[in-house]
Amino acid sequence: MKLRGAMSIGQQGHLLIGGCDTVELAQQYGTPLYVIDEAALRQKAREYSRAFSHYMPGSEVIYAGKALLTTAICRIIDEEHLSLDVVSGGELYTALAADFPPERIYFHGNNKSSSELSMAVAHGVGRIVVDNSHELELLQEIAAAKGTEVKILMRITPGVEVNTHAYIQTGQFDSKFGFPLNTAETTAAINRAARQMPNIRLVGLHCHIGSQVMDLRSFGIAAEYMVRFLGELRDTLGLELEELDLGGGLGIRYDGEDEPPEPEDYARVISQRVTAACSEIDLPIPKVMVEPGRSIVGEAGVTLYTVGAVKDIPNVRRYAAVDGGMTDNPRVTLYQAVYEACLANKAAEEPRELVTIAGKCCESGDVLIKDILLPPVEPGDILAVFSTGAYNYSMASNYNHLPKPAMITVYRGMSDIIVERETYADLVRLDRIPPRLAGSRRTAAGSVKSAAAR
Ligand SMILES: Cc1ncc(COP(=O)(O)O)c(C=O)c1O
């Protein structure tokens, strides 16, 4: 087990993150607890900015908020001068609630509703990434009704299949996302957007091939296909599109075997392929954008849990159950994702016992880590699961009515809450009892309160 980024082991043998003792954090804030190492997040954001401004001057790095979005995260992203990709009215609302500059927001999604598009237009988001013809027509109507012009990119599926889990491949032709590359229908839609829609200004193209991609060649191939397509649009339609957004997708380290490329390698490969392809067809180099999510925030996150029941099934398996599970981290059940972890209160002890970490949900599949070597596990131990910054909180649910965990940042020895822990009251806050049922248990609310007080 390798510690990540700014993790270390303190004098008491506890895991430290961002200068904070994780066992004390668990005591102070409770568990499960999402911990974000702010310095690690900022460092990745800076690595991206540095690499892309070096290899592709004038390019733009856009953080993909779907990986993790809260108002505090928006503030950090803004302070690091990255732009922001949002994918729903809810994500847009979160960004606006954090005063994120709308002109640096890119609005994505394969089925944006009319009210989401209206909201985006009303707030003047920088670019809308149009996914399909239905959306294109809707957006023209909305922009015309508001008497404004909207800048768009059109999302293209470049036909590149990448080596990652099928659920997070998005660049293949058989995809719910985008316009397929180089079909007559796609060219017609692009022509319509560019020439026949008075309130739409088509400025470029977008593609995104998938997530947790480790092989940089796939990004290079997609970049080359997209540049060639820009060339075809110039030759056939006389269009000169200035922007090329190549999406996100760079992988991160989940287990010790993973060796993800650095943002620097990624920027270099994209720069080389875009530059070479442009020069072959004599096309001016477009402004390039990338949209990393996971690789900015993933390794900055750790989730702390308290171990409860530990049980042995002789000659079969030893289980340790924690106080969270598929509700706060659905990636294991969704994608068979593999995680590493340590016992935060025994971080200096030798791992010598094979154990399976189970969650507390009523599903046999609710297992966070199958067969991990840890020091002997006992009830009350604090388990720290690594690389949980991306697609954990943002994909969390309330299955079994488990309240969502709190989230904190740790930074230079300080900790701050950035998302409060949900309460049981939050779980019924939006429930309504129809009047016809209201009379049957007039005292229900009162009895819950008095039960909680006892
Ligand atoms: C359009 C788009 N951009 C960016 C991303 C971010 O990808 P990642 O978090 O793998 O970098 C995604 C993820 O699905 C996406 O769909």
The ligand as a Gaussian input file, in Angstrom:
#p B3LYP/6-31G(d) Opt

LIG

0 1
 C      -18.126000      15.648000     -21.458000
 C      -17.247000      15.239000     -20.334000
 N      -16.181000      15.993000     -20.059000
 C      -15.350000      15.685000     -19.032000
 C      -15.577000      14.573000     -18.244000
 C      -14.631000      14.286000     -17.119000
 O      -13.998000      13.098000     -17.244000
 P      -12.895000      12.661000     -16.191000
 O      -13.468000      12.890000     -14.839000
 O      -12.645000      11.244000     -16.482000
 O      -11.694000      13.521000     -16.434000
 C      -16.663000      13.748000     -18.507000
 C      -16.917000      12.549000     -17.704000
 O      -17.711000      11.729000     -17.932000
 C      -17.542000      14.102000     -19.581000
 O      -18.608000      13.364000     -19.871000

